[in-house]
Amino acid sequence: MKVPAFSEESDSQYDNWQSWGVPSARIHAADGLMILSHRQELLDTEVIDTIRHLSRDRVKPVRNVIARRLIRLLKPESEFFWELVEYFAENETCDPILEDLVDHVLIRLPIEHLDRAVSLTERVFSRLQPSQENTEARQSCVYFFLHKHVNDNHTRSGVVLDGIVNDPITNYGEMVRLVGSLKEPLGFGLSDPMSELEQARYRRAWRVADRITTSVVKAWEETCAAVRELGQASEKTSQEQTRNLHAALYRLLDYISVDIYFASGTHNEEDAKRKGESFAYLIEGRRRFLNDAEPVIRLLLTTGLVRVAHNLLKFLTTYTEVAPEPVFLLIGDIVVAAEREGYQYESLGADLIVRIVERYLAEYRHVLRGNDRCQELLIRMLDIFVGWPQARKLVYRLGDIYR
């Protein structure tokens, strides 16, 4: 008797919950064979045939064990390794197994196999449509393409990414994964000087971030226009679909602004301060981050969204000493743009703006004194938040600029 035996109930549940009961002799046997498979002297015909047979087992956890550990076969038995990888990429239908194939095998292949790894990953990706309920494997493919494009400058991976980014509504789940995966590469160079290779990776990451933001903002503007045009004559289903798209794009824009906040190192610095620890990033790295982030910030601020504005302002307040004048201009433009969405009614927003203005009046009066645009934005911001007592009090301190 085979243990574990195939069960339709367990099989249907595995895509959502990767577990199995006991006894599980065949699963453990498959795991043991794969652990030993890196030793070429143990890979005789019988062992290879057994592994091949287990890779086609009806029980998903058995196939999953084989797929997860396939990388061990690359050196001792490369021809057999590629046979199994090709088989899984072409024939496997279980989402968790394909996810492990991408995460534990394809992304770890050496650079000499890059083109083949990308081709196989693209094959998996194309078989898993965005409309499927389980798309973890598809999102793993997205991370794979981003990783290979940013780190290895792989052209085909960049082309696949463009296809995803150009349709943020259809590829919503994939876009969420893309945005979340950019946080680390966008923060390259904040703590340590970057090598030439790292600089190239950093620039590619920001280009991807710019393309993502441009695409999402464009889709947002189109959806906002569609929402405004909704009338009583519109079908209820159509109204609901449009509003759902609107909400999804709102979340994407929020995710982008949150990622910029975390990538900037602001959270790490604030966390260190709370713990009483000494922590500071390189001024050169922070200046570079601000310069590269500005185009994305200016795209985001056009939406006027309150949450987006607040996330960007929290990041910019920690960059004041890096470039006082450009930071103040950005802050002012964000606040003015967010007025139409009601940022002036947010108590957290009022407190943050007051702290910003107080700091500039105390430490950077020369910036306000020497730039007419900064003065205009200062008065505009105070006017926007005039409903808050703490903001009104600052009006009486405007003379401090000339002291």
C-alpha positions in Angstrom: 0.0 0.0 0.0 1.3 3.5 -0.9 1.7 5.8 2.0 0.4 8.5 1.8 -2.4 7.3 -0.5 -3.9 9.7 -3.0 -6.9 11.5 -1.7 -9.0 13.9 -3.7 -9.8 16.0 -0.6 -6.2 16.4 0.4 -5.2 17.0 -3.2 -7.7 19.9 -3.6 -6.6 21.4 -0.3 -2.9 21.4 -0.9 -2.8 24.5 -3.1 -4.1 26.5 -0.2 -2.6 24.7 2.7 0.7 22.8 2.3 0.6 20.1 4.9 0.3 16.3 5.1 -0.5 13.8 7.8 1.3 10.7 9.0 2.4 8.2 8.1 4.2 9.8 5.1 6.8 7.2 4.2 7.0 8.1 0.5 7.4 11.8 1.2 10.3 11.2 3.6 11.8 8.7 1.1 11.6 11.3 -1.7 13.2 13.9 0.6 16.0 11.5 1.6 16.8 10.6 -2.0 17.0 14.3 -3.0 19.3 15.1 -0.1 21.6 12.3 -1.1 21.4 13.1 -4.8 24.3 15.6 -4.8 26.7 12.6 -4.4 27.3 11.3 -7.9 28.4 7.9 -6.7 24.9 7.3 -5.3 23.1 8.3 -8.4 22.8 4.9 -10.2 20.1 4.0 -12.7 17.7 2.7 -10.0 17.9 5.9 -8.0 17.4 8.1 -11.1 14.4 6.1 -12.2 12.9 6.3 -8.7 13.3 10.1 -8.6 11.8 10.4 -12.1 8.9 8.2 -11.0 8.3 10.3 -7.8 8.4 13.5 -9.8 5.2 12.2 -11.5 3.5 11.0 -8.3 -0.2 11.6 -7.9 0.4 12.9 -4.4 1.3 16.6 -4.5 3.6 16.7 -1.5 5.8 14.0 -3.0 6.2 16.0 -6.2 6.8 19.1 -4.2 9.7 17.5 -2.3 11.3 16.6 -5.6 10.8 20.0 -7.2 12.1 21.9 -4.2 15.4 20.1 -4.0 16.1 19.7 -7.8 19.1 22.1 -7.6 21.1 19.3 -5.9 21.0 17.4 -9.2 22.6 20.2 -11.3 26.3 19.2 -10.9 26.2 15.5 -10.4 23.6 14.8 -13.1 22.9 17.9 -15.2 21.1 16.2 -18.1 18.7 14.5 -15.7 18.3 17.9 -13.8 17.3 19.7 -17.0 14.9 16.9 -17.9 13.0 17.2 -14.6 13.0 21.1 -14.7 11.6 21.1 -18.2 9.0 18.5 -17.2 7.8 20.5 -14.1 7.8 23.8 -16.1 5.8 22.3 -18.9 3.4 19.9 -17.1 3.0 20.8 -13.4 -0.3 22.4 -12.5 0.0 22.7 -8.7 0.7 26.3 -7.7 2.9 25.7 -4.6 5.1 23.2 -6.6 5.7 25.7 -9.3 6.3 28.4 -6.7 9.0 26.2 -5.1 10.5 25.5 -8.6 11.0 29.2 -9.2 12.0 30.2 -5.7 14.3 27.3 -4.9 15.6 26.2 -8.3 15.4 28.6 -11.2 16.4 31.8 -9.4 19.4 30.0 -7.9 20.9 28.8 -11.2 24.4 30.1 -12.0 24.8 33.0 -14.4 25.8 30.7 -17.3 22.3 29.2 -17.2 20.6 32.6 -17.0 18.9 32.6 -20.5 17.6 29.1 -20.0 16.3 29.9 -16.5 14.5 33.0 -17.8 13.0 31.0 -20.6 11.7 28.3 -18.3 10.3 30.9 -15.8 8.6 32.7 -18.6 7.0 29.4 -19.6 5.7 28.9 -16.1 4.5 32.5 -15.9 2.6 32.3 -19.2 0.8 29.2 -18.1 -0.5 30.9 -14.9 -3.1 33.5 -15.8 -3.7 36.5 -13.5 -7.4 35.5 -13.2 -6.5 32.3 -11.4 -7.4 32.1 -7.7 -3.9 30.9 -6.6 -1.1 33.0 -8.1 1.8 32.7 -5.7 3.8 30.9 -8.4 3.1 33.7 -10.8 4.2 36.3 -8.2 7.4 34.3 -7.7 8.0 34.6 -11.4 7.5 38.3 -11.1 10.2 38.5 -8.4 12.4 36.3 -10.6 12.2 38.7 -13.5 12.8 41.8 -11.3 15.8 40.1 -9.7 17.3 39.1 -13.1 16.6 42.5 -14.7 18.0 44.6 -11.8 20.9 42.4 -10.7 21.9 40.9 -14.0 20.7 43.4 -16.5 18.9 40.7 -18.4 17.1 42.2 -21.4 14.3 39.6 -21.8 13.4 39.9 -18.1 13.0 43.6 -18.5 10.7 43.1 -21.5 8.5 40.7 -19.4 8.4 43.3 -16.6 7.3 46.0 -19.0 4.4 43.8 -20.1 3.3 43.4 -16.5 3.7 47.1 -15.6 1.8 48.3 -18.7 -1.4 46.7 -17.5 -1.5 47.3 -13.7 -5.2 46.5 -13.5 -5.1 43.0 -15.0 -1.8 42.3 -13.2 -2.8 43.8 -9.8 -1.4 41.0 -7.7 1.9 41.0 -9.7 2.2 44.7 -9.3 1.8 44.5 -5.5 4.7 41.9 -5.5 6.8 44.1 -7.8 6.3 47.2 -5.6 7.1 45.3 -2.4 10.2 43.7 -3.9 11.7 47.1 -5.0 12.2 48.4 -1.4 15.6 46.8 -0.9 17.3 47.7 -4.3 16.0 51.3 -4.0 17.8 51.6 -0.7 21.2 50.6 -2.0 24.0 52.9 -1.0 22.4 54.5 2.0 24.8 52.9 4.5 27.9 52.0 2.4 29.5 53.4 -0.7 28.4 51.6 -3.9 30.6 49.8 -6.3 30.1 50.5 -10.1 28.1 47.3 -10.4 25.9 48.2 -7.4 25.3 51.7 -8.9 24.1 50.1 -12.2 21.7 47.9 -10.2 20.5 50.9 -8.2 19.8 52.9 -11.4 17.9 50.0 -13.0 15.8 49.7 -9.8 14.8 53.3 -9.9 13.9 53.1 -13.6 11.6 50.2 -12.8 10.0 52.3 -10.0 9.5 55.2 -12.3 7.8 53.0 -15.0 5.6 51.4 -12.3 4.5 54.8 -10.9 3.9 56.3 -14.3 1.7 53.4 -15.3 -0.3 53.3 -12.1 -0.8 57.1 -12.0 -2.0 57.0 -15.6 -4.4 54.1 -14.8 -5.6 56.0 -11.7 -6.4 59.2 -13.7 -8.3 57.2 -16.3 -10.3 55.4 -13.5 -11.0 58.6 -11.7 -12.5 60.0 -14.9 -14.6 56.8 -15.2 -15.8 57.2 -11.6 -16.8 60.8 -12.3 -18.8 59.7 -15.3 -20.8 57.1 -13.4 -24.4 58.0 -13.3 -27.7 56.7 -12.3 -28.1 55.2 -15.7 -25.0 53.0 -15.3 -25.6 49.4 -14.5 -25.0 48.4 -10.9 -22.4 45.8 -11.9 -20.5 48.3 -14.0 -20.5 50.8 -11.1 -19.2 48.2 -8.7 -16.4 47.1 -11.1 -15.2 50.6 -11.7 -15.2 51.4 -8.0 -13.3 48.2 -7.3 -10.6 49.1 -9.9 -10.5 52.6 -8.3 -9.9 51.1 -4.9 -7.2 48.7 -6.2 -5.2 51.5 -7.8 -5.5 53.6 -4.7 -3.9 50.7 -2.7 -1.1 50.4 -5.3 -0.3 54.1 -5.0 -0.3 53.8 -1.3 2.0 50.8 -1.5 4.4 52.7 -3.7 4.6 55.7 -1.3 5.1 53.3 1.7 7.9 51.6 -0.1 9.7 54.9 -0.8 9.3 55.7 2.9 10.9 52.4 4.0 13.5 52.4 1.3 14.6 55.9 2.3 15.8 54.6 5.7 13.4 56.9 7.6 11.8 54.1 9.5 15.2 52.6 10.6 16.4 56.0 11.8 13.2 56.7 13.8 13.3 53.2 15.2 16.9 53.7 16.3 16.0 57.1 18.0 13.2 55.4 19.9 15.6 52.9 21.2 18.3 55.5 22.1 20.7 54.0 19.6 23.2 56.0 17.4 22.2 55.5 13.7 22.9 57.6 10.6 23.1 57.0 6.9 25.8 58.4 4.6 24.9 62.0 3.5 26.0 61.2 0.0 23.7 58.2 -0.1 20.7 60.1 1.2 21.3 63.0 -1.3 21.5 60.5 -4.1 18.3 58.8 -2.9 16.4 62.1 -2.8 17.5 63.1 -6.3 16.4 59.7 -7.7 13.2 59.7 -5.8 12.1 63.2 -6.8 10.6 62.2 -10.2 8.6 59.4 -8.6 7.5 61.7 -5.8 6.3 64.3 -8.3 4.3 61.7 -10.2 2.7 60.5 -6.9 1.8 64.0 -5.7 -0.3 64.7 -8.7 -2.9 62.2 -7.3 -3.4 64.4 -4.3 -4.2 61.3 -2.2 -4.0 61.9 1.6 -2.3 58.7 2.6 0.2 59.0 -0.2 1.0 62.6 0.7 1.4 61.8 4.4 3.8 58.9 3.7 5.9 61.1 1.4 6.0 64.0 3.9 7.1 61.7 6.7 10.1 60.6 4.6 10.9 64.1 3.4 11.0 65.6 7.0 14.0 63.3 7.8 15.8 64.6 4.6 15.6 68.3 5.5 19.3 68.6 6.3 20.3 66.8 3.1 18.9 69.5 0.8 16.7 72.1 2.7 15.5 74.0 -0.3 14.5 71.2 -2.7 12.9 69.3 0.2 10.8 72.4 1.2 9.7 72.8 -2.4 8.6 69.2 -2.6 6.8 69.4 0.8 4.9 72.5 -0.4 3.9 71.0 -3.7 2.7 67.8 -1.9 0.5 69.8 0.6 -1.0 72.0 -2.1 -1.8 69.0 -4.3 -3.3 67.1 -1.3 -5.6 69.9 -0.4 -8.3 68.9 -2.9 -8.5 65.5 -1.2 -8.9 67.0 2.3 -5.4 66.7 3.8 -6.1 69.9 5.7 -8.7 68.1 7.9 -6.2 65.4 9.1 -4.9 66.1 12.6 -1.7 64.1 11.9 -1.2 66.2 8.8 -1.6 69.4 10.8 0.9 68.3 13.5 3.4 67.3 10.8 3.2 70.5 8.9 3.5 72.6 12.0 6.7 70.7 13.0 8.1 71.2 9.5 7.4 74.9 9.5 8.8 75.4 13.0 12.0 73.7 12.1 12.5 75.8 9.0 11.8 79.0 11.0 14.4 77.9 13.6 17.1 76.3 11.4 16.6 77.2 7.8 15.4 80.8 7.7 17.9 81.5 5.0 16.1 79.1 2.7 12.7 80.9 3.2 14.4 84.3 3.0 16.2 83.6 -0.2 13.6 81.9 -2.3 10.3 83.6 -3.4 8.8 80.2 -4.3 9.5 78.9 -0.8 7.8 81.9 0.7 4.8 81.4 -1.5 4.5 77.8 -0.5 5.0 78.6 3.2 2.1 81.0 3.2 0.0 78.7 1.1 0.6 75.8 3.5 -0.3 77.9 6.6 -3.4 79.1 4.7 -4.4 75.5 4.0 -4.1 74.5 7.6 -5.5 77.7 9.0 -8.3 75.9 10.7 -5.9 74.4 13.2 -4.8 76.7 16.2 -1.2 75.5 16.1 -1.0 76.5 12.5 -2.5 79.9 13.1 0.0 80.7 15.8 2.8 80.2 13.2 1.4 83.1 11.2 2.6 85.5 13.9 6.1 84.1 13.6 6.6 84.7 9.9 8.7 87.8 10.8 11.3 85.4 12.2 12.4 84.7 8.6 14.1 88.1 8.5 15.8 88.0 11.9 
